[in-house]
Amino acid sequence: MKTQPTHIMKNYTHIFNNVIICLFIFHLITITKTLAQGNFVEGYILTNQNDTIRGLVRDEDWAVSPERIEFKRLNTAALTYAAENIAGFGLVSAKEIYKSKKIGLLDISLTNAYTFTPSFESKDSAQVFLQELVGVGKVTLFELMDRSQHSRFFIEKGGNLKELYYYPFYKSVGDKSFLLVYDEYKRQLARLCGDSKRFNGPLPPYQEKYLVRYIESYNASFTKDSVRSQTESRQLTFDLELNAGVDSWEGRVKIQNKPTYGFGLRVNFPRKFRNRYIRAAIFFTPGIGASSSSSTWESRTARTIEVGLGRYIGSGRIRPCFGLNASMVNRDYRADFLGLHAGISYNRRISLEIGHFGNFYCILTKSRFFIQPRISLHYFVNLSLKQKRMR
């Protein structure tokens, strides 16, 4: 009876491994909605009758301004409140305040090239929760995170809410496209804040921290009692990474399921970008056979340095994660590559990951895209002196 050649069996094994990896990633995506819900934290809602009801708000780490929230009292079921139902809500530990506001919607995109300057008249409206950045004072500053996760800012003065217009767009002239910026917000600020004889601040860039300072200074020129919502730290946070697992690769030296361990550093972005991270790590894989001379072999430890960026999905205790990383191995045991990692984490402190299973260098090297993966367990230790609220 004929048997399958060894190399054909290896090809089948490689295809099977790739299928398992694809199914694993697909499974992570499909369970995101059920596992990645935020935790209930201490908060309150503001009713349309100006009453404050304290309880628990589901914190979803909103990268897009919410249109509805979940709220519950102790020992009661959670209820969903749309922006039309309540005047606002707040998160106590994060010190974030959101107010329900009706805003106009503009459809101006960088993906389009306009023959004429696009219209800045809103054709539709929506009721959403805007985050209050500057509170008590003559002018209130709000922030909207749109569906592209870009910040848009609104100011309220005398009960009138106005968007500060700042829109880049491409305009086609003949066979060329030019990037233009509509920065009407500068003239808007000059008009709206021109009634203070004691305030003469320079017009700020269209960025949160500069607009906050500008409005705070304007409010202080009247009453000196402007209060800014003291949101949780906007600073980067750092985690020490400890990892262990098994590694496999094909190169000048082939290894299969070799134990590996290491350490690294993860940098976490703040606030609305807290799901994103940058990290660097070094992995040690002992027991790699290598030639020390023409006739002898010795066991060595391979060192793999990886740097990359990635993000978590959702805001719950269990969150899928994925990212892109560059991997470099010393002594040319295998080729360097630009690859992928994906996994699932608990509280962003413990994560099980599949690493370097995709190789984007294959375009240049004409090699396979799916390669032997590393399966590893990662533990992250917060290096901050003061522990922050659970992210």
Sequence and secondary structure as in RCSB ss.txt:
>XXXX:A:sequence
MKTQPTHIMKNYTHIFNNVIICLFIFHLITITKTLAQGNFVEGYILTNQNDTIRGLVRDEDWAVSPERIEFKRLN
TAALTYAAENIAGFGLVSAKEIYKSKKIGLLDISLTNAYTFTPSFESKDSAQVFLQELVGVGKVTLFELMDRSQH
SRFFIEKGGNLKELYYYPFYKSVGDKSFLLVYDEYKRQLARLCGDSKRFNGPLPPYQEKYLVRYIESYNASFTKD
SVRSQTESRQLTFDLELNAGVDSWEGRVKIQNKPTYGFGLRVNFPRKFRNRYIRAAIFFTPGIGASSSSSTWESR
TARTIEVGLGRYIGSGRIRPCFGLNASMVNRDYRADFLGLHAGISYNRRISLEIGHFGNFYCILTKSRFFIQPRI
SLHYFVNLSLKQKRMR
>XXXX:A:secstr
     HHHHHHHHHHHHHHHHHHHHHHHHHTHHHH   EEEEEEEE TTS EEEEEEEE   SS  SEEEEE TT
S  EEEETTT SEEEETTTTEEEEEEEEEE    TTSEESS    S SEEEEEEEEEEE SSSEEEEEEE TTS 
EEEEEEETTEEEE   EEEEEEETTEEEEEEE THHHHHHHHTTT TT       SSHHHHHHHHHHHHHTTTS 
  B   S  S EEEEEEEEEEEEE SSS EEEEEEEEEEEEEE  GGGTTEEEEEEEEEEEEEEEESSSS EEEE
EEEEEEEEEEEE SSSSEEEEEEEEEEEEGGGSS  EEEEEEEEEETTTEEEEEEEEEETTHHHH   SB   EE
EEEEEEE  SS     
